[in-house]
Amino acid sequence: MTTTVGDVIATLDDAYPPQLAESWDKVGLICGDPQAPVTRVVVALECTLEVARAAVEKQADLLVVHHPLFMRGVSSVAANTPKGEVIHTLIRGGCALFAAHTNADSARPGVNDRLAELLGVRPRRPIKPIALDDTDHWGVHVPPADAEAVKNAVFDAGAGEIGNYSHCAFDIDGRGQFVPEEGADPTDGEVGKLYRDDEVRVQFVASRRLRRKLIDVLRSVHPYEEPAFDIVEMAETADLATATGLGRVGELDEPMTLREFTRRVAERLPQVAWGVRAAGDPEKLIRTVAVSSGSGDSFLDDVRRLGVDCYVTSDLRHHPVDEHLRAGGPAVIDTAHWASEYPWCTQAAEVVGARHEGLDVEVLSIRTDPWTIAAGGER
């Protein structure tokens, strides 16, 4: 059977669910036909013109990247504009373009797991947990004779699933009352008279994305003209050690000084011109580490509260780091943005190759880090 662009996208969406993407992000298929056949896939961190040309030269049918090509609105993709030239190169070459960005950062395993493991850190809880599927808690009051029919209807619609269990519910027996007012057409009771009878309160959980569907199902199957029910949004209760989310926190495989750990980071990440820099006491002993691939200074307050010994991320700025250290925050190691995320490319290629054994899958070795010269050294 022919594998299509859409088939590979489905595989990538399973590994990096798009609902994990940040609200501002632009993930998914950028150009190309989901129905087009695929025999060769290439992976890169981002789609520069050099990367696009390489993908076409390799006769790739799909280019998978981490960084989306379009993050802000554009009014033109003319071939004489930088982004337009990239798009025209891919389309003329018959190569689709797909991006998994912050959804790949938050997924398990994802970009941050790969970064942590590469540095010798056991990836456990995220810095910023993100629920893969927010949950509602429902309570529905039903006449005893109709309770099973109502439960089966909501179960068929996807409710009552907890981990590896389905059809989960809890029944509470009680007594209900109401007065049908003028214009009502009650199933039980009479207009203008107080009615009391036995009822069952059925409680169950369901994904928040099913809320509208379940309301419609409930109203259609419930015997009452106006069914009584309530919906409560549940707090996130996932095990933080395995929860999805941005960044990772874990223990280093062996304690070492900040100086030693900084050298390890420089040795294990892909090499770039400006290397790796650190802020903090060079002789401080590092046992616990937080990592956040790509730009991560927005998490400086979080890692301080988490009490780690060191924070590894990219694109750190002078004033935030200075204030972070003066506030008692952990040591920080600043890497090149490209270097902290490029190792994910191998993981993404493995995801595609494992599901589609007949495809030719390759990671492009092109270094798209923009910095080319560094001067100076360790003081």
C-alpha positions as CSV (number, residue, x, y, z in Angstrom):
1,M,0.0,0.0,0.0
2,T,1.3,3.5,-0.9
3,T,2.3,5.7,2.0
4,T,1.1,9.3,1.7
5,V,2.1,12.6,3.3
6,G,-1.0,12.3,5.4
7,D,0.0,8.9,6.7
8,V,3.4,10.3,7.9
9,I,1.6,13.3,9.4
10,A,-0.7,11.0,11.3
11,T,2.4,9.2,12.7
12,L,4.0,12.5,13.8
13,D,0.8,13.7,15.3
14,D,0.6,10.5,17.4
15,A,4.1,11.1,18.7
16,Y,3.8,14.9,19.0
17,P,0.0,15.6,19.6
18,P,-0.8,19.0,18.1
19,Q,-3.0,19.9,21.0
20,L,0.1,20.2,23.1
21,A,1.3,23.2,21.0
22,E,1.3,26.6,22.7
23,S,-1.6,28.8,21.6
24,W,0.6,31.1,19.6
25,D,2.3,28.3,17.7
26,K,1.8,27.3,14.1
27,V,2.3,23.6,13.7
28,G,1.3,21.1,11.1
29,L,1.5,20.9,7.3
30,I,2.8,24.1,5.8
31,C,2.8,23.2,2.2
32,G,2.1,20.0,0.1
33,D,-0.7,17.6,-0.6
34,P,-1.7,15.2,2.2
35,Q,-2.7,12.7,-0.5
36,A,0.6,12.8,-2.3
37,P,2.7,9.6,-2.1
38,V,5.9,9.5,-0.1
39,T,9.0,7.3,-0.5
40,R,11.6,9.6,1.0
41,V,11.5,11.8,4.1
42,V,14.2,14.2,5.3
43,V,14.4,15.9,8.8
44,A,16.0,19.2,9.7
45,L,15.6,21.6,12.6
46,E,14.3,24.4,10.3
47,C,13.7,25.1,6.7
48,T,16.2,27.6,5.4
49,L,16.7,28.0,1.7
50,E,19.8,25.7,1.9
51,V,17.7,23.1,3.7
52,A,14.9,23.3,1.1
53,R,17.3,23.0,-1.8
54,A,19.0,20.0,-0.1
55,A,15.6,18.3,0.4
56,V,14.8,18.7,-3.3
57,E,18.2,17.6,-4.4
58,K,17.7,14.4,-2.4
59,Q,14.3,14.0,-4.1
60,A,12.5,14.0,-0.7
61,D,8.7,14.0,-0.8
62,L,8.4,15.4,2.7
63,L,10.6,17.7,4.8
64,V,9.9,17.5,8.6
65,V,11.2,20.4,10.7
66,H,10.9,21.7,14.3
67,H,10.7,25.4,13.6
68,P,7.6,26.5,11.6
69,L,8.4,28.6,8.5
70,F,5.5,31.0,9.2
71,M,5.1,32.3,12.7
72,R,3.6,35.6,11.9
73,G,1.2,36.8,9.1
74,V,2.6,37.5,5.7
75,S,1.0,39.2,2.8
76,S,3.1,37.6,0.1
77,V,5.0,34.4,-0.7
78,A,6.4,35.7,-4.0
79,A,9.5,33.9,-5.1
80,N,11.6,37.0,-4.7
81,T,11.0,37.1,-0.9
82,P,13.0,35.0,1.6
83,K,10.2,32.8,2.7
84,G,8.5,32.8,-0.7
85,E,11.7,31.5,-2.3
86,V,11.7,28.6,0.2
87,I,8.1,27.7,-0.5
88,H,8.5,27.9,-4.3
89,T,11.7,25.7,-4.1
90,L,9.8,23.1,-2.2
91,I,6.6,23.2,-4.3
92,R,8.5,23.1,-7.6
93,G,10.5,20.2,-6.2
94,G,7.4,18.3,-5.1
95,C,8.4,18.3,-1.4
96,A,5.8,18.9,1.3
97,L,6.8,20.7,4.5
98,F,5.6,19.8,8.0
99,A,6.5,21.3,11.4
100,A,6.2,19.9,15.0
101,H,7.3,22.7,17.3
102,T,6.1,23.3,20.9
103,N,4.0,20.1,20.7
104,A,7.3,18.2,20.1
105,D,8.9,20.2,23.0
106,S,6.1,19.0,25.4
107,A,5.5,15.5,24.1
108,R,6.9,12.4,25.9
109,P,9.4,11.6,24.5
110,G,10.1,14.8,22.8
111,V,12.8,17.5,22.2
112,N,13.4,18.1,26.0
113,D,13.7,14.3,26.8
114,R,16.3,14.0,24.0
115,L,18.3,17.0,25.3
116,A,18.2,15.8,28.9
117,E,19.3,12.2,28.1
118,L,22.1,13.5,25.9
119,L,23.4,15.5,28.9
120,G,23.2,12.6,31.3
121,V,20.0,13.9,33.0
122,R,17.2,11.5,33.8
123,P,14.1,13.3,32.4
124,R,11.3,13.3,34.9
125,R,8.8,16.1,35.6
126,P,8.3,19.0,33.2
127,I,9.1,22.6,34.2
128,K,5.7,23.6,32.9
129,P,3.2,20.7,32.9
130,I,0.6,20.7,30.1
131,A,-2.3,18.4,30.2
132,L,-2.7,16.3,27.1
133,D,-6.4,16.0,27.6
134,D,-8.1,18.2,30.1
135,T,-10.9,16.4,32.0
136,D,-14.4,17.3,33.2
137,H,-16.3,15.7,36.1
138,W,-20.0,15.2,35.3
139,G,-23.0,14.6,37.6
140,V,-26.3,13.7,36.1
141,H,-29.6,13.1,37.9
142,V,-31.6,10.3,36.2
143,P,-34.7,8.2,37.1
144,P,-33.5,4.7,38.2
145,A,-35.2,3.0,35.3
146,D,-33.3,5.1,32.8
147,A,-29.9,5.2,34.4
148,E,-28.3,2.4,32.4
149,A,-29.5,3.8,29.1
150,V,-28.1,7.2,29.9
151,K,-24.8,5.7,31.0
152,N,-24.5,3.6,27.9
153,A,-25.2,6.6,25.6
154,V,-22.5,8.8,27.2
155,F,-20.0,5.9,27.2
156,D,-20.7,5.3,23.5
157,A,-19.8,9.0,23.0
158,G,-16.4,8.6,24.7
159,A,-17.1,9.3,28.4
160,G,-16.0,7.2,31.4
161,E,-12.5,6.4,30.2
162,I,-9.7,6.5,32.8
163,G,-6.3,5.2,31.8
164,N,-6.8,1.6,30.6
165,Y,-10.4,1.4,31.9
166,S,-13.7,2.2,30.2
167,H,-17.3,2.5,31.2
168,C,-16.3,4.1,34.6
169,A,-19.1,5.7,36.6
170,F,-20.4,6.0,40.2
171,D,-24.1,5.9,41.1
172,I,-25.6,7.6,44.2
173,D,-29.2,6.9,45.1
174,G,-31.3,9.9,46.3
175,R,-34.6,11.8,46.1
176,G,-35.3,14.6,43.7
177,Q,-38.1,17.2,43.5
178,F,-39.4,19.8,41.1
179,V,-42.6,21.8,40.3
180,P,-43.5,21.8,36.6
181,E,-44.6,25.4,35.8
182,E,-47.0,26.6,33.1
183,G,-45.7,25.6,29.7
184,A,-43.8,22.6,30.9
185,D,-44.4,19.1,29.5
186,P,-43.1,16.9,32.3
187,T,-42.3,13.2,31.8
188,D,-43.4,12.7,35.4
189,G,-45.6,14.8,37.6
190,E,-48.3,17.4,36.9
191,V,-48.1,21.1,36.1
192,G,-48.3,23.2,39.2
193,K,-47.8,20.4,41.7
194,L,-44.6,19.5,43.6
195,Y,-43.3,16.1,42.5
196,R,-40.8,14.0,44.4
197,D,-39.4,10.6,43.5
198,D,-36.3,8.4,43.6
199,E,-33.4,9.4,41.4
200,V,-29.9,8.2,40.7
201,R,-27.0,10.6,40.4
202,V,-24.6,9.2,37.8
203,Q,-21.0,10.6,38.0
204,F,-18.4,10.1,35.4
205,V,-15.4,11.8,33.8
206,A,-14.8,12.8,30.2
207,S,-12.4,14.7,28.1
208,R,-13.2,18.4,27.9
209,R,-13.1,18.2,24.1
210,L,-16.2,16.0,24.3
211,R,-18.2,18.5,26.4
212,R,-20.5,19.9,23.6
213,K,-21.0,16.4,22.2
214,L,-22.0,14.9,25.5
215,I,-24.4,17.7,26.3
216,D,-26.2,17.0,23.0
217,V,-26.2,13.2,23.7
218,L,-27.4,13.7,27.2
219,R,-30.3,16.0,26.2
220,S,-31.3,13.5,23.5
221,V,-31.3,10.4,25.6
222,H,-32.5,11.7,29.0
223,P,-36.2,11.2,29.7
224,Y,-36.7,14.6,31.3
225,E,-37.6,17.7,29.3
226,E,-34.9,19.6,31.3
227,P,-32.3,17.2,32.6
228,A,-30.4,18.2,35.7
229,F,-26.6,17.9,35.4
230,D,-23.4,19.7,36.3
231,I,-19.9,19.8,34.8
232,V,-16.8,20.6,36.9
233,E,-13.4,21.2,35.4
234,M,-10.9,18.9,37.2
235,A,-7.5,20.0,38.3
236,E,-4.5,18.4,36.6
237,T,-3.8,15.1,38.4
238,A,-1.3,13.4,36.2
239,D,1.9,11.9,37.7
240,L,4.4,14.7,37.2
241,A,7.2,12.3,36.6
242,T,5.6,11.2,33.3
243,A,3.4,14.3,32.5
244,T,3.7,16.2,29.3
245,G,4.9,19.8,29.3
246,L,7.7,22.1,28.5
247,G,11.2,21.5,29.9
248,R,12.4,18.6,32.0
249,V,13.8,18.3,35.5
250,G,15.9,15.3,36.7
251,E,19.0,14.0,38.4
252,L,22.4,14.1,36.8
253,D,23.9,10.6,36.4
254,E,26.9,11.6,38.6
255,P,27.5,14.8,40.7
256,M,30.0,17.2,39.1
257,T,31.0,20.8,39.4
258,L,29.4,23.5,37.2
259,R,32.7,23.8,35.4
260,E,32.8,20.1,34.6
261,F,29.1,20.0,33.6
262,T,29.5,23.0,31.3
263,R,32.3,21.2,29.6
264,R,30.1,18.1,29.3
265,V,27.4,20.1,27.7
266,A,29.8,21.6,25.2
267,E,31.2,18.1,24.3
268,R,27.9,16.4,24.0
269,L,25.9,18.9,22.0
270,P,26.5,19.6,18.3
271,Q,29.4,22.0,17.9
272,V,28.8,25.6,17.1
273,A,31.1,28.6,16.7
274,W,30.2,30.3,20.0
275,G,30.3,27.2,22.1
276,V,28.6,27.1,25.6
277,R,28.7,29.6,28.4
278,A,27.7,29.4,32.1
279,A,26.8,31.7,35.0
280,G,27.4,30.8,38.6
281,D,30.1,29.5,40.9
282,P,32.3,27.2,38.7
283,E,33.0,24.9,41.7
284,K,29.3,24.5,42.7
285,L,28.3,20.8,42.8
286,I,25.6,20.0,40.4
287,R,23.2,17.1,41.2
288,T,19.8,18.2,39.8
289,V,19.3,19.8,36.5
290,A,16.4,21.5,34.6
291,V,16.6,21.7,30.8
292,S,14.5,23.7,28.3
293,S,15.3,23.4,24.6
294,G,15.4,26.6,22.7
295,S,14.6,30.0,24.3
296,G,14.0,29.4,28.0
297,D,14.5,32.6,30.0
298,S,10.8,32.7,30.7
299,F,11.3,29.7,33.1
300,L,14.0,31.3,35.3
301,D,11.5,31.9,38.1
302,D,10.1,28.4,37.8
303,V,13.5,26.7,38.1
304,R,14.3,28.8,41.1
305,R,11.2,27.5,42.8
306,L,11.9,24.0,41.8
307,G,15.2,24.1,43.7
308,V,17.5,22.6,41.0
309,D,21.2,23.1,41.0
310,C,21.6,24.1,37.3
311,Y,19.4,25.2,34.4
312,V,20.4,24.5,30.8
313,T,18.6,26.4,28.0
314,S,19.3,28.9,25.2
315,D,19.1,32.5,24.2
316,L,19.6,33.8,27.7
317,R,19.9,37.6,28.2
318,H,22.1,39.7,30.5
319,H,19.5,41.4,32.8
320,P,17.2,38.4,33.4
321,V,20.2,36.1,34.3
322,D,21.8,38.8,36.5
323,E,18.5,39.3,38.5
324,H,17.9,35.5,38.6
325,L,21.3,34.9,40.2
326,R,20.9,37.8,42.7
327,A,17.5,36.3,43.7
328,G,19.2,33.1,44.7
329,G,18.5,31.1,41.5
330,P,20.5,28.1,40.3
331,A,23.5,28.3,38.0
332,V,22.6,28.6,34.3
333,I,24.2,27.2,31.2
334,D,23.4,29.0,27.9
335,T,23.7,26.9,24.7
336,A,23.1,27.8,21.1
337,H,19.4,27.5,20.2
338,W,20.2,25.3,17.2
339,A,22.5,23.0,19.3
340,S,19.9,22.4,22.0
341,E,17.2,21.3,19.6
342,Y,19.0,19.6,16.7
343,P,19.4,16.2,18.5
344,W,15.6,15.9,18.2
345,C,15.9,15.4,14.5
346,T,17.2,11.9,15.0
347,Q,14.3,11.1,17.3
348,A,11.8,12.4,14.8
349,A,13.4,10.3,12.0
350,E,13.2,7.2,14.2
351,V,9.5,7.9,14.9
352,V,8.8,7.9,11.1
353,G,11.1,5.0,10.3
354,A,9.7,2.8,13.0
355,R,6.1,3.2,11.7
356,H,6.9,3.2,8.0
357,E,9.6,0.7,7.4
358,G,9.5,1.0,3.6
359,L,10.4,4.7,3.7
360,D,13.8,6.2,3.2
361,V,14.3,8.5,6.2
362,E,17.3,10.8,6.6
363,V,18.4,13.6,8.9
364,L,20.0,16.5,7.1
365,S,23.4,17.4,8.6
366,I,23.2,21.0,7.6
367,R,24.1,23.4,10.5
368,T,21.6,26.2,10.4
369,D,23.0,28.0,13.5
370,P,23.5,31.6,12.2
371,W,26.6,32.4,14.2
372,T,29.9,31.8,12.4
373,I,32.6,33.5,14.5
374,A,33.5,33.6,18.3
375,A,36.4,35.3,20.0
376,G,37.7,35.3,23.6
377,G,37.6,32.5,26.1
378,E,37.1,31.3,29.7
379,R,38.2,33.7,32.3
